[in-house]
Amino acid sequence: MIEYFLGYSNLDNLDSYNNVITIDESDKNTKHGIVKEIIKFTISLLVSSLALFLSWQCNSIRGLPLLWKIFYGFFSFNFGSMYLLYYILFINGTCVPIPK
């Protein structure tokens, strides 16, 4: 979700000669631009929601208290794509209860 608000979607407008990002604001006010922004926001929301779900599910299996699940869920939602990469590389298949 944080990626959407930081505007990483504008990196396709990178000028390789001057190394500056040019943002075409006129496209965002057209019907095509609005639909494009809605689609990008929806995809970002879905990725962040998936990250939140996986974080909550794994922390529930591990038996963490509610406060920790909320804490980890907050960060997994805000950094959804990074959390999904972390989940795929390190956590996938290893979500087991923590021995007491």
Residue, then its C-alpha position, 0 to 999 in steps of 0.5 A: m500500500i505504501e508503494y501506491f502512495l509513494g508514487y512508484s508507478n511513475l517510475d516509467n517516466l524516468d528520463s535516462y538522460n537527466n535522471v529525473i522523473t517527469i510526471d504527466e499530471s494531465d493524464k490523471n484528470t482524464k477518464h482513462g487516467i482515473v480508471k488507471e489510478i483506480i485499477k492501480f489502487t485496487i491491485s495495491l489494496l488486494v496485495s496489501s490485504l493478502a499480506l495482512f491475511l498471511s501475517w495474521q494467519c501465521n501469527s495465529i498459528r504461532g500463538l502470538p497475542l493479539l497485540w503482536k498480531i495487530f503490530y505485525g499486521f499493520f506493517s505487513f499491510n503497509f509494506g505488502s509487496m515486501y512482506l509477500l516477498y519475505y513470506i515467499l522466501f522465508i516463511n512459506g511452509t514454516c508457519v508452525p506453532i511456537p513451543k511453550 
